[in-house]
Amino acid sequence: MTGDIAVLGAGLHPWGKWGRSFVEYGTVAARAALADAGLEWADVQSVVGADTVRGGYPGYVAGATFARALGWQGARVTSVYAACASGAQAIAAARAQLLAGLADVVLVVGADAAPKGFFAPAGGDRPDDPDWLRFRLLGATNPAYFGLYARRRMALYGDTADDFAQVKVKNAAAGALNPYARYRKPVTAAEVVASPVVADPLRLLDICATSDGAAALVLCGLDYARRWGVPDPVRIRAVATATPRYPRTELDLPDIATDSAASVPESPAAFRPSLVEAAYEEAGLGPDDLSLAEVYDLSTALELQWYEDLGLCAEGGGAKLLREGTTALGGRLPVNPSGGLASFGEAVPAQAIAQVCELTWQLRGRAGARQVPGARAGITANQGLFGHGSAVVVVR
């Protein structure tokens, strides 16, 4: 049995701050994906919802919430929470059902109505929750960690504030071409540097916003796709959801300390690279086979780190790759041709699904002005709290 599954349909609700329920956004995206697939809601046999913990109680049971909104029709439901990796892990759950023969058609939906400002933990005392602890003990918001990442890169590799700004310039140029993006205006490096400092050395335009938005996919087995008249569909070939290894010697969200390596040797690969390596191994591909990538650019500095984690260059070579124009639209291997989170903002349960939507459109050759010529293979990468991560390989 092949591990490939087909993407029959992809749909988004535009990102922004709309002031409505995440259920409404998800329903719009789901119907768009069904229309793209040429299927009716009644044809769907399973719904997998990526959860949001901020949308009130229904956010915790997103599969049933979206099934109810679309109209009860007996489909099985699954709800998945993995923080920022929720969408990709929802795809993994759908893929498992399809390969196991439990369903012929699965709808995957993620949507969020995010709060204004940075994310904060829910109320109440939870001393066993590292996310709650880092706020209570350190007052460390997410941008504080982003600033630490950036300072680390500056100290180790000589990255500069201008390098970080150029990531935003690149992604804003791509986002200006994407009708689903929240921010559709090119920016200059001077505008990035002139924006307010949030967590030194990062400024407001170095850090992604929080947004409302939704994304959905209609997935099926390859035989079903052929019967439906799609002999050469875009395929999901791998979904990696590896966890970190002990000891962890790099500070990472939401931890406030690292593990000691005094008695236990360090792992040969850190968390993010090991996640990507697992995806490459499962797909039988490597970085040289990629046409494009969609990565989790919570901050401009973090995008540079992903270049290295994806194996696009050696450790410390991310800024050089950027300066050479390799990762821009028109470059040898564009990264975030959608515009990335820099242009969309975070709608946590939807963003990993939206990444696969972008790869789907790119591999179909239907990405419009941001099209990567001849795109045949792409990878997505996301990292969530508590050791959640995901990498998805999509091929044509």
Beta strands, then each sheet from edge to edge (+ up, - down):
strand 1: 5-16
strand 2: 46-50
strand 3: 76-80
strand 4: 105-113
strand 5: 197-199
strand 6: 202-203
strand 7: 212-220
strand 8: 234-240
strand 9: 292-295
strand 10: 377-383
strand 11: 389-395
sheet 1: 3+ 2+ 4+ 7- 1+ 8- 11+ 10- 9-
sheet 2: 5+ 6-
end
